[in-house]
């Protein structure tokens, strides 16, 4: 039988001890890395800001005549959040505003550093019988500024009142699909789709939607808003 010297025993014990120490160290390092990764993930989740969407428009965006919390932007934000999307809508709607007014305030609206923008103008231009060419020029300038800021755009279309005649409508209505294509914007064809001219869904002026009308607008608009959020995330 081969004898084992004290030196051999000590060497083997030292080697075994070293293996144990290395294994322990490896497990400790792995645990540390996992803890760091988890902490980083939690930190990012805690500090992640909601996606800010600028809603730049007229009284239809502002929520003329409806109670607080029942306007277009508030209802849209609530529906997006209910869909699991962390968003904040900035209501930059001004009652009576035209496309020229929107252009005059787009720069300071961008001071909020929005991640995306909804643009809704033209209804008051048409109601005042303003030149469709001027409306197109103003909208082009607005979209150009948003594009320069690398902000995804959802353009809301409008239709000319038919009492202005077919020639006016033929010049006005195509503005929106034309500009959406030109600027690569998402187009929602008509703001008042499903609501216009329905007394049950509008206020007494026959122009502005009531809370029931707002809900219908938002439900139809929701898929387009989700596409806008997806563009921000892309």
ABEGO torsion letter per residue (X at the ends): XBBBBAAAAAAAAAAAAAAAAAAAAAAAAAAAAAAAAAAAAAAAAAABBBBBBBBBBBAAAAGBGBBBGABAAAAAAAAAAAAGBBBBBBBABBBGBBAAAAAAAAAAAAAAGBABBBBBBGAAAAAAGBBAAAAAAAAAAAAAAAAAAGBBBBBBBBBBBAAAEAAAAAAAAAAAAAAAAAAGBBBBABAABGABGBAAABBAAGABBBAAAAAAAAAAAAAAAAAAAAAAAX
